[in-house]
Amino acid sequence: MRRHPKNPILTRADIPDVPPRLVDATSVFNPGAIKAGEGYHLLLRVQARSRETHLMIADSPDGVAFRVRPEIVELRGIERVRERIYHVYDARITPLDGAFQIMVALDMDGACRLGLARTRDFRAFEFLGIVSDEDVRNGVLFPEKVGGRYLRMDRPNKTRLEGGSTSGRAIWLSESDDLLHWKPVAPLVSGRFHYWDELLGSGPPPVKTKEGWLHVYHGVATHFAGVNIYQAGVMLLDLADPSRVLGRCRSNILEPRESYELTGQVPNVVFPSGIVVENRDKDGCAFPDSEVKIYYGAADTAVGLATTTVAELLAAAHEEGLG
């Protein structure tokens, strides 16, 4: 993958004040991304000096130069949730059923839950409900039904890290009839101990290709004297049966190297969360030579952009495996 020469494309300096809730933002990172019509939209995770998390929208005509709207996204209906929600963050955007479906993480007492929201115009946002029963993160929807069912990838948080937080060592496939009630189908991939993706989780939503569902994920190396290193990788799932893994990269496709990735709130992080594929055929399959834009969080502080092609990602997914 190739970093854009204008990286980082968004920093705290680009975030307008929205008094009294957001003044002098601390950071912006982990955006969901979509191209709708001729424009690009990012749904940003913005952190205030209070360490409160807000969602904000950034718009661009070219996918590189973004302007952040001077407003905080309000999810209409989320106030009906009786339990306390501390943070809403890490949005993943999927076009599905004539709208843009948005999976978010919800920090609540004792666990992280997945929430589902929806918009049609990136002006009004409706919260549809909490869509997980256990501690789960990194939920991403497939852009169409497969076998008559909605599908998503998610990451149960089963691993207790030093310091008390939880993470996960496996990405699961889950299914639903209505987008609101989900049940697990099968584990897809697990972390590879002693390598670059010991812990892992989904990145942006999967991309349909003629070879299969192409999925960029993040991996965490934990064995370097306790310093976690977040990197990006890619895998390929069967089109008709996404529980079948057809390929998975041996090496990471992006790792922290630049100063804005190495230094920040959480050092040594590239965290892919948004993807835009520029060209598809009439069946929704990405052309092999299509450019791919990957938007990622850098050190939990700024937003980076890296580019590649569908063909390059497919080649990486077919690398000879590890162990």
C-alpha positions as CSV (number, residue, x, y, z in Angstrom):
1,M,0.0,0.0,0.0
2,R,1.1,3.5,-0.7
3,R,0.6,6.4,1.7
4,H,-0.8,9.5,0.3
5,P,1.7,12.3,0.1
6,K,-0.6,14.7,1.9
7,N,-0.8,12.4,5.0
8,P,-2.1,12.8,7.6
9,I,-5.2,14.0,5.7
10,L,-7.0,15.1,8.9
11,T,-5.6,16.1,12.3
12,R,-7.1,17.8,15.4
13,A,-6.3,21.2,13.7
14,D,-9.0,20.4,11.1
15,I,-11.8,19.9,13.7
16,P,-14.0,22.9,14.1
17,D,-15.2,23.9,17.6
18,V,-18.7,23.0,18.5
19,P,-19.2,24.7,21.9
20,P,-19.8,23.7,24.6
21,R,-19.3,20.0,23.9
22,L,-16.3,20.2,21.7
23,V,-13.6,22.9,22.0
24,D,-10.0,22.4,21.0
25,A,-10.3,18.7,20.0
26,T,-7.7,16.3,21.1
27,S,-7.7,13.8,18.2
28,V,-9.5,12.5,15.2
29,F,-9.2,8.9,14.0
30,N,-10.8,5.5,12.9
31,P,-13.2,6.9,10.2
32,G,-15.9,5.0,8.4
33,A,-15.8,5.9,4.7
34,I,-18.1,5.9,1.7
35,K,-18.3,7.4,-1.8
36,A,-21.9,8.5,-2.6
37,G,-22.5,9.9,-6.0
38,E,-19.6,12.2,-6.8
39,G,-18.6,12.9,-3.2
40,Y,-16.8,11.2,-0.4
41,H,-17.9,11.1,3.2
42,L,-16.0,10.2,6.4
43,L,-17.7,9.5,9.7
44,L,-15.1,10.5,12.1
45,R,-14.3,9.5,15.7
46,V,-13.4,12.8,17.4
47,Q,-12.2,13.0,21.0
48,A,-12.7,16.0,23.2
49,R,-10.4,17.2,26.0
50,S,-12.9,15.7,28.4
51,R,-12.1,12.3,26.6
52,E,-15.7,12.2,25.4
53,T,-16.1,10.8,22.0
54,H,-18.2,12.4,19.2
55,L,-19.1,11.4,15.7
56,M,-18.6,14.1,13.0
57,I,-18.9,14.2,9.2
58,A,-16.2,15.2,6.7
59,D,-16.9,15.8,3.0
60,S,-14.6,15.8,0.0
61,P,-14.9,16.1,-3.8
62,D,-11.8,14.0,-4.4
63,G,-11.4,11.7,-1.4
64,V,-8.2,13.5,-0.2
65,A,-9.0,17.1,0.8
66,F,-11.8,16.9,3.4
67,R,-13.8,19.6,5.2
68,V,-15.2,18.7,8.6
69,R,-18.8,20.0,9.2
70,P,-19.1,22.2,12.3
71,E,-21.6,19.9,14.0
72,I,-21.8,16.8,16.0
73,V,-23.7,13.8,14.6
74,E,-26.8,13.0,16.6
75,L,-28.2,9.5,16.4
76,R,-31.9,9.9,16.7
77,G,-33.4,7.3,19.0
78,I,-30.3,6.4,21.0
79,E,-31.8,8.2,24.0
80,R,-34.3,5.3,24.3
81,V,-31.5,3.0,25.4
82,R,-32.0,2.6,29.1
83,E,-28.4,1.5,30.0
84,R,-25.8,4.2,30.0
85,I,-23.7,4.6,26.9
86,Y,-20.4,6.2,27.5
87,H,-18.9,6.4,24.0
88,V,-20.1,5.8,20.5
89,Y,-17.2,5.3,18.0
90,D,-15.4,3.5,15.2
91,A,-18.2,3.6,12.6
92,R,-18.2,1.3,9.6
93,I,-20.4,2.2,6.7
94,T,-22.1,-0.2,4.3
95,P,-24.6,0.6,1.5
96,L,-27.4,-1.9,2.0
97,D,-31.2,-2.0,1.4
98,G,-31.2,1.4,-0.2
99,A,-29.6,3.2,2.7
100,F,-26.2,3.5,4.4
101,Q,-26.1,1.1,7.4
102,I,-23.6,2.1,10.1
103,M,-22.2,-0.3,12.7
104,V,-20.7,1.4,15.8
105,A,-19.1,0.4,19.0
106,L,-20.8,1.3,22.2
107,D,-18.9,1.5,25.5
108,M,-21.3,0.5,28.2
109,D,-21.0,-0.7,31.8
110,G,-19.0,-3.9,31.8
111,A,-18.7,-4.4,28.1
112,C,-18.6,-3.1,24.5
113,R,-21.7,-3.6,22.4
114,L,-22.4,-3.2,18.8
115,G,-25.0,-0.6,17.7
116,L,-26.7,-0.1,14.3
117,A,-27.6,3.2,12.8
118,R,-28.8,4.3,9.4
119,T,-28.8,7.3,7.1
120,R,-29.9,8.0,3.6
121,D,-28.4,11.5,3.1
122,F,-25.6,11.9,5.7
123,R,-27.8,14.6,7.3
124,A,-30.2,12.7,9.5
125,F,-29.1,9.6,11.4
126,E,-31.5,7.0,13.0
127,F,-30.3,4.7,15.7
128,L,-31.9,1.3,15.2
129,G,-30.8,-0.6,18.3
130,I,-28.1,-2.5,20.1
131,V,-27.3,-5.6,18.0
132,S,-25.1,-7.7,20.2
133,D,-25.7,-9.5,23.5
134,E,-22.1,-10.0,24.6
135,D,-18.8,-8.1,24.6
136,V,-18.2,-7.6,20.9
137,R,-16.3,-5.1,18.8
138,N,-15.4,-4.5,15.1
139,G,-18.8,-5.3,13.6
140,V,-18.9,-4.9,9.8
141,L,-21.8,-5.7,7.5
142,F,-21.7,-7.4,4.1
143,P,-23.1,-5.1,1.3
144,E,-25.7,-7.7,0.2
145,K,-27.5,-10.7,1.5
146,V,-25.8,-14.1,1.0
147,G,-28.0,-17.2,1.0
148,G,-31.0,-15.0,1.9
149,R,-29.4,-13.8,5.2
150,Y,-27.7,-10.6,6.3
151,L,-24.1,-11.3,7.3
152,R,-21.6,-9.5,9.4
153,M,-18.1,-10.1,10.7
154,D,-17.4,-9.3,14.4
155,R,-14.8,-9.9,17.1
156,P,-15.9,-11.3,20.5
157,N,-13.7,-9.8,23.2
158,K,-12.5,-12.9,25.0
159,T,-8.9,-11.9,25.8
160,R,-8.0,-9.8,28.9
161,L,-5.1,-7.5,28.2
162,E,-2.6,-6.1,30.7
163,G,-4.3,-3.1,32.1
164,G,-7.8,-4.6,32.2
165,S,-9.2,-4.0,28.8
166,T,-10.4,-6.8,26.6
167,S,-9.6,-7.7,23.0
168,G,-10.0,-10.7,20.7
169,R,-8.1,-13.5,18.9
170,A,-10.8,-14.5,16.4
171,I,-13.0,-12.9,13.7
172,W,-16.4,-14.6,13.5
173,L,-19.1,-14.7,10.9
174,S,-22.7,-13.9,12.2
175,E,-26.0,-14.0,10.4
176,S,-29.4,-12.3,10.8
177,D,-32.9,-12.1,9.2
178,D,-33.6,-8.5,10.1
179,L,-30.2,-6.8,10.9
180,L,-31.2,-6.5,14.6
181,H,-31.0,-10.0,15.9
182,W,-27.8,-11.9,15.3
183,K,-26.4,-15.4,15.9
184,P,-22.9,-16.6,15.3
185,V,-22.2,-19.0,12.4
186,A,-18.5,-19.9,12.6
187,P,-15.1,-18.5,13.4
188,L,-13.2,-17.3,10.3
189,V,-9.6,-16.6,11.3
190,S,-7.7,-16.6,14.6
191,G,-4.6,-14.8,15.7
192,R,-1.3,-16.2,14.8
193,F,0.9,-16.4,17.9
194,H,4.4,-14.9,17.6
195,Y,3.6,-13.2,14.3
196,W,2.2,-9.8,13.3
197,D,-1.5,-10.6,13.9
198,E,-1.6,-12.3,17.3
199,L,-4.8,-10.3,18.1
200,L,-7.0,-9.2,15.3
201,G,-10.3,-7.6,14.3
202,S,-12.2,-6.6,11.2
203,G,-11.4,-3.3,9.4
204,P,-13.7,-1.9,6.8
205,P,-16.7,-3.8,5.3
206,P,-15.8,-6.5,2.8
207,V,-15.5,-5.8,-0.9
208,K,-17.2,-8.1,-3.5
209,T,-14.9,-9.4,-6.3
210,K,-15.2,-12.2,-8.8
211,E,-12.7,-14.2,-6.7
212,G,-14.5,-13.7,-3.4
213,W,-15.1,-11.3,-0.6
214,L,-12.0,-9.2,0.0
215,H,-11.6,-8.1,3.6
216,V,-9.0,-5.8,5.1
217,Y,-8.4,-6.4,8.8
218,H,-6.2,-5.2,11.6
219,G,-3.7,-7.3,13.5
220,V,-1.8,-6.6,16.7
221,A,1.7,-7.9,17.5
222,T,2.0,-8.1,21.3
223,H,5.3,-9.9,21.7
224,F,7.7,-7.0,21.4
225,A,8.5,-6.5,25.1
226,G,4.9,-5.5,25.7
227,V,4.6,-2.8,23.0
228,N,1.5,-3.5,20.9
229,I,1.9,-2.8,17.2
230,Y,-1.3,-2.4,15.1
231,Q,-1.0,-3.3,11.4
232,A,-3.2,-4.0,8.4
233,G,-3.7,-7.3,6.5
234,V,-6.1,-8.8,4.1
235,M,-8.0,-12.1,3.6
236,L,-10.4,-13.6,1.0
237,L,-13.7,-15.3,1.7
238,D,-15.8,-17.5,-0.6
239,L,-18.6,-15.5,-2.4
240,A,-21.3,-18.1,-1.9
241,D,-20.2,-19.3,1.5
242,P,-18.2,-16.6,3.3
243,S,-17.5,-19.0,6.2
244,R,-14.8,-20.5,3.8
245,V,-11.5,-18.7,4.0
246,L,-9.8,-18.9,0.6
247,G,-6.7,-16.9,1.4
248,R,-5.0,-14.8,4.0
249,C,-1.9,-12.6,3.7
250,R,1.4,-13.8,5.2
251,S,2.8,-10.3,5.7
252,N,1.1,-7.2,6.8
253,I,0.1,-4.7,4.0
254,L,0.6,-1.6,6.1
255,E,2.6,-1.1,9.3
256,P,3.5,2.0,11.5
257,R,6.5,3.7,10.0
258,E,5.8,7.4,9.7
259,S,6.0,9.8,12.7
260,Y,2.3,10.4,12.8
261,E,1.7,6.6,13.1
262,L,4.5,6.0,15.6
263,T,3.7,8.9,18.0
264,G,0.4,9.9,19.4
265,Q,-2.2,8.9,22.0
266,V,-1.6,5.2,21.3
267,P,1.8,4.8,19.6
268,N,2.5,2.3,16.8
269,V,-0.9,2.2,15.3
270,V,-2.4,1.9,11.8
271,F,-6.0,1.0,12.1
272,P,-7.9,0.5,8.8
273,S,-11.6,1.4,9.2
274,G,-12.8,2.9,5.9
275,I,-12.6,1.7,2.3
276,V,-13.6,3.1,-1.1
277,V,-13.3,1.1,-4.3
278,E,-13.6,3.4,-7.3
279,N,-14.8,1.0,-10.0
280,R,-17.2,-1.9,-10.1
281,D,-19.2,-3.9,-12.7
282,K,-23.0,-4.1,-13.0
283,D,-23.0,-7.0,-10.4
284,G,-21.2,-4.9,-7.8
285,C,-17.9,-6.7,-8.2
286,A,-14.8,-4.5,-8.0
287,F,-12.6,-4.5,-11.1
288,P,-9.1,-5.9,-10.5
289,D,-7.5,-2.6,-11.7
290,S,-9.7,-0.4,-9.6
291,E,-8.0,2.0,-7.2
292,V,-8.7,1.3,-3.5
293,K,-8.6,4.0,-0.9
294,I,-8.0,2.8,2.7
295,Y,-8.7,5.4,5.4
296,Y,-7.1,4.5,8.7
297,G,-6.5,5.8,12.2
298,A,-2.9,6.8,12.9
299,A,-1.7,6.4,16.5
300,D,-5.3,7.1,17.7
301,T,-4.6,10.8,16.9
302,A,-4.9,11.5,13.1
303,V,-6.4,10.1,9.9
304,G,-4.2,8.6,7.2
305,L,-5.0,7.5,3.6
306,A,-3.3,4.7,1.8
307,T,-4.0,3.5,-1.8
308,T,-3.6,0.2,-3.6
309,T,-5.6,-1.8,-6.2
310,V,-8.0,-4.7,-6.0
311,A,-5.5,-6.9,-7.8
312,E,-2.7,-6.0,-5.3
313,L,-4.9,-6.9,-2.4
314,L,-6.0,-10.2,-4.0
315,A,-2.3,-11.1,-4.6
316,A,-1.5,-10.4,-1.0
317,A,-4.4,-12.5,0.2
318,H,-3.0,-15.4,-1.8
319,E,0.4,-15.3,-0.2
320,E,1.7,-18.6,1.2
321,G,0.4,-18.8,4.8
322,L,2.1,-18.8,8.1
323,G,2.3,-21.9,10.4
